[in-house]
């Protein structure tokens, strides 16, 4: 099984989407490789494996905000 740990340049979420995920308080995260939402992810999670694409690029929404791994839509 191949494990990929890299941050792609293409699937950074928008700030508004991240704020919605944080406010929902549902332990959601995002895969920064494919953009798929991940469930049961702690707010400070990093490098979890994505169930959709298999890449180890799932981060908690709050962690994405802290690291600045998003696109500001303004």
N, C-alpha and C positions, 0 to 999 in steps of 0.2 A: 504494500500500500504506500503510495506516494503522499508525503505530507508537504504542503506548500505553505510557507510562512513569508508572505510579502504583502506590501500595501500597494494595491493597484492605483492607477491614476484616474480610472474611469467611473467608479461606482461610489463616489463620495456623496452622502446624503445631503439634502438641503437643511438649513438651520430650522426652518419651520417644522419639517417632519420630525427632527430630533426633539424639539421642544414638545410636540404632541406626544411622542413616545414617553418622555420623562414625566409629563403631567398625568398620563394614563396610569402610571405606577403599576404596570402589569408584568414587570421583569422581561421586557422585550429588548432585543438587541438587533443588530443588523450585520449582515455579511458584507464586507467592503470589497469582496471579489465579484459577487453576483447581484447584490442588492436585496437579497431575500431577508425577510424578517425572521428572527429566531426567537423561540419562546423558552421561558425558564432560564433566562440569562441574568446573572447578577449585574447590578449597575456598573460595577468596576471590572467586569469581565474583559479579558483580552486574549486574542489568539485561540478562541474556541473553534472546533471543527464545524463547518456548515453542513447541515443535513442535505441541503440541496445540491451544492457543487463539490463538496468534499474539501474545499480549501480551509485552512486554519486562519480565517480572517473575520471571525465573528467577535464583535465588541459590544459591550453594554452601551446603551444610548448615552448615559452620563459620561462614560469613559471616552466616547467619541467626541463629546463636547469639550472635555478637559484637554484632550490631545489636539483639538483643533482640526480634526479630520472630516470636515464638512465644507460645504459650499454655501457661502452667504448669498442668498438670492438677490440682494440689493446691488 
